[in-house]
């Protein structure tokens, strides 16, 4: 449930960004700040998803060990039985790993966007400086 609040805040940040005009230097600066705030939330969401993945992985390995220990049969039969009985956990493991990957990709994309916006900001500042130099002469 704690993540629901973070996801709501993330949506609010993106909604605020959508209202800004990157052609205005003050809006551009605010966009960079908002994307940086979004990255902090995304990082938390990824860390949480990564933790959930590790917890499901650990539970699956524990269950596999118990099954292999208690199941009567050859090593191959024990392995097969463990695979069958841990199917649901393996599917959950894949799901939470995909969730983490989603947040990692969003973090990287946001990082690249911030870099591009900072480059645009530097370019705009240089252009303003040139214009001001012309007027001061």
C-alpha positions in Angstrom: 0.0 0.0 0.0 2.9 2.4 0.7 3.8 2.2 -3.0 0.3 3.4 -4.0 1.1 6.8 -2.5 4.4 7.0 -4.3 2.7 6.1 -7.6 0.1 8.7 -7.1 2.8 11.3 -6.3 4.7 10.2 -9.4 1.6 10.7 -11.6 1.2 14.2 -10.0 4.7 15.0 -11.0 4.2 13.9 -14.6 0.9 15.8 -14.8 2.8 18.9 -13.6 5.6 18.4 -16.1 3.0 18.1 -18.9 1.7 21.6 -18.1 5.2 23.1 -18.6 6.7 24.6 -21.8 10.3 23.6 -22.3 10.8 26.6 -24.5 10.6 28.8 -21.5 13.8 28.7 -19.4 12.0 28.9 -16.1 9.7 26.0 -17.1 12.7 24.0 -18.4 14.5 24.5 -15.1 11.3 23.3 -13.2 11.0 20.3 -15.5 14.6 19.2 -14.6 13.8 19.6 -10.9 10.5 17.6 -11.3 12.1 14.8 -13.3 14.8 14.6 -10.6 12.1 14.3 -8.0 10.4 11.6 -10.1 13.7 9.7 -10.2 13.9 9.6 -6.4 10.4 8.0 -6.3 11.3 5.6 -9.2 14.4 4.6 -7.4 12.4 3.7 -4.3 9.9 1.8 -6.3 12.6 -0.2 -8.0 14.3 -0.9 -4.7 11.0 -2.2 -3.3 10.4 -4.4 -6.4 14.0 -5.7 -6.1 13.4 -6.6 -2.5 10.1 -8.4 -3.4 12.0 -10.3 -6.1 14.6 -11.4 -3.6 12.0 -12.4 -1.0 10.1 -14.5 -3.6 13.4 -16.1 -4.8 14.4 -17.0 -1.2 10.9 -18.5 -0.6 11.1 -20.6 -3.8 14.6 -21.8 -2.9 13.5 -22.7 0.7 10.4 -24.6 -0.7 12.6 -26.4 -3.3 14.9 -27.5 -0.5 12.1 -28.8 1.6 10.6 -30.7 -1.3 13.9 -32.3 -2.3 14.6 -33.3 1.3 11.2 -34.9 1.9 10.5 -36.4 -1.6 11.4 -40.0 -2.0 13.0 -40.8 -5.3 16.1 -40.2 -7.4 17.8 -36.8 -7.7 16.1 -36.2 -11.1 12.7 -37.1 -9.6 13.3 -34.8 -6.6 14.3 -32.0 -9.0 11.2 -32.5 -11.2 8.9 -32.6 -8.2 10.4 -29.4 -6.8 10.0 -27.7 -10.2 6.3 -28.7 -10.4 5.5 -27.6 -6.8 7.3 -24.3 -7.1 5.7 -23.3 -10.4 3.5 -20.6 -8.9 6.4 -19.1 -7.0 8.6 -19.0 -10.1 5.8 -17.2 -11.9 5.5 -14.7 -9.1 9.3 -14.3 -9.1 9.2 -13.5 -12.8 6.4 -11.0 -12.2 8.2 -9.0 -9.5 11.5 -9.2 -11.5 9.6 -7.6 -14.5 8.3 -4.9 -12.2 11.8 -4.1 -11.1 13.0 -4.0 -14.7 10.1 -1.6 -15.6 11.3 0.8 -12.9 15.0 0.4 -13.9 14.1 1.3 -17.5 12.0 4.3 -16.4 14.9 5.5 -14.2 17.4 5.3 -17.1 15.0 6.9 -19.5 14.4 9.8 -17.0 18.1 10.1 -16.5 18.7 10.5 -20.2 15.8 13.0 -20.5 17.3 15.1 -17.7 20.7 15.1 -19.4 19.0 16.3 -22.7 17.0 19.0 -20.8 20.2 20.2 -19.1 21.9 20.5 -22.5 18.9 22.5 -23.8 19.1 24.7 -20.7 22.8 25.4 -21.3 22.2 26.1 -24.9 19.3 28.5 -24.0 21.5 30.3 -21.5 24.3 30.7 -24.0 21.8 32.2 -26.5 20.5 34.6 -23.9 24.0 35.7 -23.1 24.8 36.3 -26.7 21.6 38.4 -27.1 22.4 40.3 -24.0 25.9 41.0 -25.2 24.6 42.4 -28.4 22.2 44.8 -26.6 24.9 45.9 -24.1 27.2 47.1 -26.9 
